[in-house]
């Protein structure tokens, strides 16, 4: 790729980033749910749950996200740390479903989050276990996944992606973008300080992947972890200190421009 071509692509990405990385992005995006809260714990718990159910039609994601917050009495951290889930009998939980994520999964997630906050003092510590490694995010996801899921196999394993099985881990990388990036544009929170934005990986899905291939910055056909690495390494050439700001560009070009788009 010539230097002129690289400059042209960077110009396209920068222009799209400036267009889409604004507070106007929030209202119809899953990130609007954690934006209801002010404390770190409430933000990261609600954000993690919203990222988990962020697939399908956006209207459905937001509707079910609102239901989740009501289940937690709009106080996610207090609900997680103070609820006795062994004795809890909630009709709202028992009837919850978002595509293949159902009540059993939700209850498992609640219990696992409670363990995370009582044993590890929060999600940031787990994801930030390997800060100095070249593959810090991949290793952090794996460490988090092992602690969150435990050793006993169950149906909820499929809802926490595994980069070691070559999953693109789109939703986990999106969650990490929300938590780590801080550019004062009002969208991402930047409340995690251990990880650096330069370490993040692009939340790759069918839409961002298609745009990246059209631009010539992704060659691999599959949307998997290898493609996530390939795309991220290329984005670092455009902005090493904050490569994942271009997630707004790829997502905006591929999705926001289309009405009623799905994740």
N, C-alpha and C positions, 0 to 999 in steps of 0.2 A: 504494500500500500504506500503510495507516494505521500510526501509531506503535504502536498496540496490537498490530496484526498482526505488525509487525516484532519487538516484544518477545516475542510468543508463539513465533515461529520461532526467535529467538535462544535462548530457554529450552529448546526442544526440542533444538537443536543442542548447547548447552552440556551438557545432561544426558547426551546420547548420547556426547559427547566424553569426559566423565569416566568413563563406563561402559566404553568401548572402548580408550581410550588408556592402557593399563596393560601391565605385563610379561606378563600372561596372553595378550595379543594375539600375542606373538612366536612361540610354539611352532609354530603351524600356518600361519604366514605366510612368504613368501619371505625376509623380513628376518631370519629365524632363521639363515640361512646366513652372512651377514656378521657376525652376532653371535657367531660362533665365534672371531673374530679380535680382536686388540688393537691392532695398528699401523694407522696411517692408510692406508697403501698397500694392505695386505691387505684392509682393510674396503672401501675404495672400489672396488677391482678386483672383488672377489667380489660386491659390491652392484651394480655396473654389469652384470655378466654375469647376475646373478639377475633384475634388472629387465628385461633383454633377453628372457629366456625366460618372463616372467611373464604368460602367457596360456594358457588351458586349465584343466584340473582342478588344483586345488591340490596334491593328492597327487603328480601327475605332475611338477609344477613342482619340488617339494621333492626327489623322487627323482632327477630329472635334475640338479638343483643339487648334490646330494651327489656325483653322478658327476663333475660339473665340478670340484669341489674335489679329488677323488681324482686326476683327470687332472693337476692342478697340484700334486700331492703335498702338498696342504693348506698350500701356501706360495705363494699367488698372485703376490705381487710378485717373489719370487725366481725363480719359474718364468718370468714374463713377461720380466724383464730379462736372464736368463742363458741362455735356451734359444735354440739355433740352429734356427729354424723351417724354414729351407731344407733342412736335413738331417734334420729330425725325421721319424721314421716310427713312428707310434704307433697301435696297433690300437684303443686306447680312443678316440682322437680320430677315427680313420677310421670308427668304428662309431657315433659320437654322433649322435643326432637328437632334436630336440624339436619336434614338429609340422613346420613348414616350415623350421625352423632346423637345418641339417645340418652335417656335418663340414667342408665347404668354407667355410661361414659361420664356424664356430668357429675354424678356422685363420686366416681373414682377420681376425677379431676379435683373436686373439692377436697377430698381426703388427702390427696397427694400434695395439694397446695398447702394444706394445714401442716403437713409434715415438713415441707420446705421452709415454712415460716417459723416453725418451732425448733427445727433442728439446724437449719442453715441461715436463719435470719433473713431470708428473702431470695428472690430469683437472681438478682445481680451477682451474688457470690458464686452461684453455680455456673452461670454462663461465662463468668470471668475467671474461671479456674486456671486457664492456660493463656495468660496475657502475653507472654514473651515468645510464644511459639509462632513460627511462620504460618501454621495452620490453626491459629488460636480459636477461630470461630467454629471450625469443624470439630475440634477436640472439645470445645466448650459445649457445643450441642450434644455431643456424645455423652459427656459427663453429666450434663443436666438430664438427659434422657434416661440414663441408668438410675440416677437418684429418684427421678420423678416416677418412673414406671416400676421400679423394684425388680425382683428376680422372678416373680410368679407371672407366667404368661396369662394374658387376658385379652379380651376383644379391644380394649382401649389402646393397645400398642399401635394400632394402625393410624391413630390420630396424632401421633408424635413422630414425625418423619425421621428417617435414619440416613445420614449422609454415607455411612459405611455400606449401605445397600444401594448407593448411588441415587438416592432421592434428591431432587432439587432443593427440598426443604424451603419452599417458597414462603410458607406462612411463618415459620420460625425466623427466617431472614427478614421478613417484613416486620415482625415484632421487634427484632433487634434494631432495625432501622429506627423505629419509633422511639425506642428507649435511649439509643446512643447518639444519634445525630442531633445537633443543636446549631441552627444557622440563623436563629432569630426571625425566621419567616412565619412562625406561628403554627406550623403543622406538626413536625416531629418534636418530641418532648426534650430529649437530651438530658434526662435525669440520671442516667448511669454514667459514672465518671471513670470507672476502671478500664473499660474498653475504649478504644480510639476509633473514630469514624473511618480511618484509613484501613482498619482491619475488617470492616463489614463486607458481606457478599450480597450481590444483587438478588432480590426476590424474583426469581425467574418463573414465568408461567407462559402459557401459549401466546398471549398477546405481546408481552415484552420480548419473548423469543422471536416471534415473527418480525417485529420491527427491527430488532437487532440484526437479524439475517438480511433484511432488506437493505439495511445500512452497511452491511459487510463487516460488522464487528463480532459476528458469531457465525461459525462455520458448522459446528456440530448440529446434526438434525434433531437428536433427542433432547428433550427438556429434562435433564438430569443433573447430578452434581458436577459431572465433568463439564457440562455446558455452563453451569453456574460459575465454575472456576474460570473457564475460558472467557466468558463475557466480563467477569469482574476484573480479570487481569488486563483486559483491553480498556475498560473504563478507567483503570488506574493510570493509564497513559494520558488520558485527557485531564484528570484531576486526581493526583495521587493522594492528597490529604483528605479528600471527601468524594470518592468515586461513586458512591451510591446515591448522591444527589441526582444522578441521571436516571434513577428508577422513576422519578417523576416524569422525565422526558419520555422514556419508553412506554410507561403506563399511559401517559396522557395522549401520546400519538396513537397508541393501539386500542385504548378503551374509552377514554372520556369523549373522544370525538364521535363515538358510536352511541346511539340512544339505547337505553335499557340493556347495557352490556353486562355480561357475567364475569365473575372472577375466574 
